[in-house]
Amino acid sequence: MVSLVSKLQVDQDRLMESIADLANIGALPNGGVQRLAFSPEDCLARDLIQQWMRESGMQVRIDPAGNIIGRYPGRFEQAPALTTGSHIDTVPNAGHYDGTYGVLAGLEVIRTLRDRRHSLDHPLDLIVFADEERTMVGCKALSGNLGSDALPYRSTDGEPIQSCLARVGGDWSKRADVRLTSAELAAFVELHIEQGPVLESAQKEIGIVTGIVAQQRYIFTVEGRGSHAGTTPMHLRQDALVAASRLVLAVHALGNRPGDQVATVGQLDVAPNVANTIPDRVELSLDIRDLDEDHLDQLMTKLEAEMAQIAAETETRIQLSPLLRNQSALANSRIQTAIAQVCEDLSLSYMQLPSRASHDAQEMAQITDMGMIFVPSEAGISHAETEYTSPEHCAQGANVLLHTLIRLDQHYRCSTAG
């Protein structure tokens, strides 16, 4: 295995050409890309990926949840699959790398193995997950966490998920058939751009993800009393926006407490939103994340106490309503060790860090051993047309993925493989 690790390298030019070719589908005048899930652009990109998969010697299928699954055969076809992948749908006005890089790097890994006429013991599956950016319908179906209610899975323009899936070869009525088990998957490793500034600031080439953070989302509703901005004395006001402003500062302070949490107020809705009227109602969002869910709960208890104090001091009413609660997903320690060993073999600098964004790997961790590899994002920018990762870093990440899968192929032995 050591000689193989020292010799096999992905084709950097071919990888970057694939990224550029896919970016032409949904290209925007500003240099960005827009391929919303199930849109005509997304469908064209899906067709191209399937073509590339078949040309690379893969068996391709689309499951009922719309996931594209390409299988590169292993020497022991009954063995559970080693799996990689990501998504190719984008947010509006996106860059070239988020999700797409992980898919195309996985494809380049398989092309590299094919070029050397080399197969792993395990089959190698490359998954293009459906609608990662919005509903995560694809990965949730694979983990068995897809709800029975179709309404939350509508497209951005309100189209029912049933027709969305039918357009790409899926079938909502058979969504229960999609669920995978640990017996079918040996491990899942996702390669992704970091989407943050940590690797670049630390001058590290590879990030070994320790886990994907838990995410909780809430809405604060602050109710005061509307009144004339000129005739109401300051000491007689019940200004909902003043109370909301204090909540924003409390959230900011919460994020800066000891620990690795982050806390954000990203939305405010002020009523009546008139220049000469004291606001009587404000809704504001709270997004709070940390790898330690117990720590998050402790922080929320502290925030609720501050919320009550703010309400009393401003003579307003404040209600906190939960919207979202995603569990954390820890990366498998053995996969983390394998990635570190590969970085050592390839003389690449690395560090461990959590992922503070959600990924398909978060759902896959519920059914198999999961690991993630990050490469730097220039200036930490993502979800924007200026998103950029250098060709050198793209190739380095793909090589780490390649050799990590080779190592894991030896680690996950099975009776079929002797």
C-alpha positions in Angstrom: 0.0 0.0 0.0 2.9 2.4 0.8 4.2 2.2 -2.8 0.7 2.8 -4.2 0.3 5.8 -1.9 3.6 7.2 -3.2 2.7 6.8 -6.9 -1.0 7.4 -7.4 -1.8 11.1 -8.1 -4.9 12.7 -9.5 -4.7 14.7 -12.7 -5.0 18.3 -11.5 -5.6 19.7 -15.0 -8.5 17.2 -15.6 -10.0 18.0 -12.3 -10.0 21.7 -12.9 -11.3 21.3 -16.4 -14.3 19.3 -15.0 -15.0 22.0 -12.5 -14.9 24.7 -15.2 -17.1 22.6 -17.5 -19.8 22.1 -14.9 -19.6 25.8 -13.9 -20.7 26.6 -17.5 -24.1 25.1 -16.7 -26.0 27.9 -14.9 -23.2 30.4 -15.4 -24.1 34.0 -14.4 -22.7 37.2 -16.0 -20.8 38.1 -12.8 -18.8 34.9 -12.9 -21.0 33.0 -10.4 -23.2 30.0 -10.9 -26.9 29.3 -10.2 -28.2 25.7 -10.3 -31.2 25.6 -7.9 -32.2 22.0 -7.2 -34.5 20.5 -9.8 -34.2 23.5 -12.1 -33.4 23.1 -15.8 -29.8 24.0 -15.0 -29.6 21.4 -12.3 -31.0 18.7 -14.6 -28.5 19.5 -17.3 -25.6 19.2 -14.8 -27.0 15.9 -13.5 -27.1 14.6 -17.1 -23.4 15.6 -17.6 -22.3 14.0 -14.3 -24.0 10.7 -15.3 -22.3 10.8 -18.6 -18.9 11.3 -17.0 -19.6 8.5 -14.5 -20.4 6.0 -17.3 -17.3 7.0 -19.2 -15.3 6.3 -16.1 -16.5 2.7 -15.9 -19.2 3.3 -13.3 -22.6 1.7 -13.0 -25.1 4.5 -12.6 -28.6 4.6 -11.0 -31.0 7.2 -9.6 -32.8 6.3 -6.5 -36.4 7.3 -5.6 -35.1 10.4 -3.6 -33.3 11.7 -6.7 -29.7 10.8 -5.6 -27.4 9.9 -8.4 -25.3 6.9 -7.4 -22.3 5.8 -9.5 -20.6 2.5 -8.5 -17.0 1.7 -9.4 -16.8 -2.1 -9.0 -14.6 -3.6 -6.4 -12.8 -6.9 -6.4 -15.5 -8.2 -3.9 -18.8 -6.9 -5.1 -20.7 -8.3 -2.1 -18.6 -6.2 0.2 -20.1 -3.0 1.7 -19.3 0.0 -0.3 -16.8 2.8 0.5 -18.6 5.9 -0.3 -17.8 9.5 -1.2 -19.8 12.4 -2.8 -21.5 15.7 -2.2 -23.9 17.9 -4.2 -24.1 19.9 -7.4 -27.1 22.1 -6.7 -26.3 25.6 -5.6 -27.7 28.6 -3.7 -28.6 31.6 -5.8 -25.5 33.5 -7.1 -23.1 30.8 -5.9 -19.4 30.0 -6.7 -17.8 27.1 -8.5 -16.7 24.9 -5.6 -19.3 24.4 -2.9 -20.5 20.8 -3.2 -19.4 20.5 -6.8 -15.7 20.1 -5.8 -16.5 17.1 -3.6 -18.4 15.4 -6.4 -15.8 16.1 -9.1 -12.9 15.2 -6.9 -14.6 11.9 -6.2 -15.0 11.4 -9.9 -11.3 12.2 -10.4 -10.4 9.6 -7.8 -12.3 7.0 -9.8 -10.8 8.2 -13.1 -7.3 7.8 -11.5 -8.1 4.3 -10.4 -9.5 3.4 -13.8 -6.4 4.9 -15.6 -4.2 2.5 -13.5 -6.6 -0.4 -14.0 -6.8 -0.6 -10.2 -9.8 -1.7 -8.2 -10.3 -1.6 -4.4 -11.5 -4.6 -2.5 -14.7 -2.8 -1.8 -17.0 -1.2 -4.4 -16.6 2.5 -4.5 -19.8 4.6 -4.6 -19.9 8.2 -5.7 -23.2 9.9 -4.6 -24.6 13.2 -5.9 -27.1 14.1 -3.2 -30.3 15.7 -4.2 -31.2 19.2 -3.0 -28.5 19.7 -0.3 -28.8 23.4 -0.3 -32.4 23.6 0.7 -34.3 20.5 1.9 -31.5 17.8 2.0 -34.1 15.4 0.7 -31.5 13.1 -0.8 -29.4 12.5 2.3 -32.3 12.4 4.6 -33.9 9.7 2.6 -30.7 7.6 2.7 -30.5 7.9 6.5 -34.2 7.2 7.0 -35.0 10.7 8.3 -37.2 11.9 5.5 -40.6 12.9 6.9 -43.8 11.6 5.4 -45.2 15.1 4.9 -44.2 16.3 1.4 -45.0 19.9 2.0 -41.6 20.9 3.6 -39.7 19.5 0.6 -41.2 21.8 -2.1 -38.9 23.6 -4.4 -38.0 27.3 -4.0 -40.8 28.3 -6.3 -43.4 26.1 -4.6 -43.4 23.1 -6.9 -44.4 19.8 -5.1 -41.5 17.5 -4.4 -43.4 14.7 -6.2 -43.1 16.4 -9.6 -39.5 17.6 -8.8 -38.4 14.0 -8.2 -40.2 12.7 -11.2 -38.4 15.1 -13.4 -35.0 13.7 -12.4 -36.0 10.0 -12.3 -37.0 9.7 -8.7 -40.3 8.7 -7.1 -41.6 10.2 -3.9 -44.0 7.3 -3.3 -41.0 4.9 -3.0 -38.9 7.1 -0.8 -38.9 4.5 2.0 -36.9 2.1 -0.3 -34.0 4.5 -0.4 -32.8 4.0 3.2 -29.4 2.4 3.5 -28.0 0.4 6.4 -24.5 0.0 7.9 -24.3 -3.5 6.2 -24.4 -1.8 2.8 -21.9 1.0 3.7 -18.4 0.5 5.1 -17.7 4.3 5.4 -18.5 7.7 4.0 -15.8 10.3 3.4 -16.8 13.8 2.0 -14.3 16.2 0.6 -15.4 19.9 0.7 -14.1 23.4 0.7 -13.9 24.8 4.2 -16.3 27.7 3.5 -14.5 29.6 6.2 -11.1 31.3 7.0 -9.6 29.0 9.5 -7.3 26.9 7.3 -6.0 29.9 5.4 -5.3 31.9 8.5 -3.5 28.9 10.1 -1.6 28.3 6.8 -2.7 24.7 6.7 -3.3 22.8 3.5 -5.8 20.2 4.8 -8.5 20.2 7.5 -9.5 17.0 9.2 -13.0 17.5 10.4 -13.7 16.4 14.0 -17.5 16.6 13.5 -20.3 18.6 12.2 -21.8 20.9 14.8 -25.3 20.8 16.2 -27.4 23.7 15.0 -30.4 25.2 16.8 -32.5 28.0 15.3 -35.2 30.1 17.0 -37.4 33.1 16.5 -37.7 35.8 19.2 -41.0 37.7 19.1 -40.8 41.0 20.9 -44.1 42.9 21.6 -44.1 46.5 22.9 -46.4 49.4 22.4 -46.5 51.5 19.2 -46.8 55.2 19.6 -45.9 58.6 18.1 -42.1 59.1 17.9 -42.3 62.8 18.7 -44.9 63.0 21.4 -44.1 60.0 23.6 -41.5 60.8 26.3 -38.5 58.4 26.4 -39.3 57.1 29.9 -42.8 56.2 29.0 -41.9 54.1 26.0 -42.2 50.3 25.4 -40.0 50.2 22.4 -39.9 46.7 20.9 -36.8 47.5 18.8 -34.8 48.7 21.9 -35.6 45.3 23.5 -34.7 43.5 20.3 -31.4 45.4 20.1 -30.5 44.3 23.6 -31.2 40.7 22.5 -28.9 41.1 19.6 -26.1 42.2 21.9 -26.9 39.4 24.4 -26.6 36.8 21.5 -23.3 38.4 20.5 -22.0 38.1 24.0 -23.3 34.5 24.2 -21.2 33.6 21.2 -18.1 35.1 22.9 -18.4 33.1 26.1 -15.8 30.5 26.7 -16.2 27.6 24.3 -16.3 26.9 20.5 -19.9 28.0 19.9 -21.1 30.6 17.4 -24.3 32.6 17.8 -25.9 34.9 15.2 -28.9 37.1 14.7 -29.3 37.3 10.9 -32.9 38.5 10.4 -35.0 41.3 11.8 -38.6 42.1 11.0 -39.7 45.4 12.5 -43.3 46.6 12.6 -44.6 49.0 11.6 -41.2 50.0 10.2 -42.1 53.6 10.0 -39.6 56.4 10.7 -41.9 58.4 13.0 -43.5 55.5 14.9 -42.1 53.6 17.9 -41.9 49.9 16.9 -44.5 47.8 18.6 -43.3 44.3 17.3 -40.0 42.8 16.2 -39.2 39.3 15.1 -35.5 38.3 15.1 -33.8 35.1 14.3 -31.2 33.2 16.4 -28.8 30.7 14.9 -26.5 29.0 17.5 -24.1 26.1 16.8 -21.6 24.0 18.7 -20.3 20.4 18.5 -21.3 19.9 22.1 -25.2 19.8 22.3 -25.2 19.9 26.1 -23.2 23.1 26.0 -25.7 24.6 23.6 -28.5 23.8 26.0 -26.7 25.4 28.8 -26.1 28.5 26.8 -29.8 28.7 25.9 -30.7 28.5 29.5 -28.5 31.5 30.2 -29.9 33.4 27.3 -33.5 32.8 28.4 -32.7 34.3 31.8 -31.2 37.4 30.1 -34.3 37.5 27.8 -36.6 37.7 30.9 -34.5 40.4 32.4 -34.6 42.5 29.1 -38.4 42.1 28.9 -38.8 43.3 32.5 -36.5 46.3 32.1 -38.0 47.4 28.8 -41.6 46.5 29.8 -42.1 44.4 26.7 -43.2 40.8 26.1 -40.6 38.4 24.6 -41.4 34.9 23.3 -38.8 32.4 22.1 -40.0 29.8 19.6 -37.9 26.9 18.3 -37.6 26.4 14.5 -34.8 23.9 14.0 -32.7 21.4 16.0 -30.1 19.5 14.1 -28.0 17.0 16.1 -24.2 17.1 15.9 -22.4 14.4 14.0 -19.0 13.3 15.2 -16.4 12.1 12.6 -15.1 8.6 13.1 -11.7 8.6 14.9 -10.2 5.9 12.7 -11.1 7.9 9.6 -9.6 11.0 11.1 -6.4 9.0 11.8 -6.3 7.7 8.3 -6.6 11.2 6.8 -3.8 12.4 9.1 -1.6 9.5 8.1 -2.2 10.3 4.4 -1.3 13.9 5.0 2.0 12.8 6.6 2.7 10.5 3.6 2.0 13.3 1.2 3.9 15.9 3.2 0.8 18.1 3.5 0.2 20.4 6.6 -3.0 19.7 8.4 -5.1 20.6 11.4 -8.3 19.4 13.1 -11.4 21.6 13.1 -15.2 21.2 13.4 -17.5 21.9 10.5 -19.8 24.8 11.4 -21.9 24.3 8.2 -24.3 21.4 7.5 -23.3 18.8 5.0 -24.7 15.6 3.6 -22.2 13.8 5.8 -24.3 14.9 8.8 -27.0 12.4 7.8 -24.6 9.7 6.5 -23.0 9.6 10.0 -26.2 8.1 11.3 -25.8 5.0 9.3 -22.0 4.5 8.8 -18.6 5.7 9.9 -18.2 9.2 8.6 -15.2 11.5 7.9 -14.7 14.8 6.2 -11.7 16.5 4.5 -11.5 20.3 4.1 -9.4 22.4 1.7 -8.9 26.1 2.2 -11.4 28.7 0.9 -9.6 32.0 -0.1 -10.6 34.7 2.4 -13.1 32.2 3.8 -15.7 33.2 1.2 -18.4 30.8 0.1 -22.0 31.0 -1.3 -20.8 33.9 -3.5 -19.4 34.3 -7.0 -16.0 35.1 -5.5 -15.7 31.7 -3.8 -12.2 30.3 -4.8 -9.9 27.5 -4.0 -6.6 27.2 -5.9 -6.0 24.4 -8.3 -3.1 23.2 -6.1 -5.4 23.0 -3.0 -8.1 21.2 -5.1 -5.6 18.6 -6.3 -4.1 18.2 -2.8 -7.6 17.5 -1.3 -8.4 15.0 -4.1 -5.2 13.2 -3.5 -5.9 13.0 0.2 -9.4 11.6 -0.6 -7.9 9.0 -3.0 -5.3 7.7 -0.5 -7.7 7.9 2.5 -10.1 5.6 0.6 -7.1 3.2 -0.2 -6.2 3.1 3.5 -9.8 2.5 4.5 -10.1 -0.3 1.9 -7.5 -2.1 3.9 -9.0 -1.2 7.3 -12.5 -2.3 6.6 -11.9 -6.0 6.0 -14.8 -8.3 5.5 -15.3 -12.1 5.2 -15.9 -11.7 1.5 -12.4 -10.2 1.0 -10.8 -12.8 3.2 
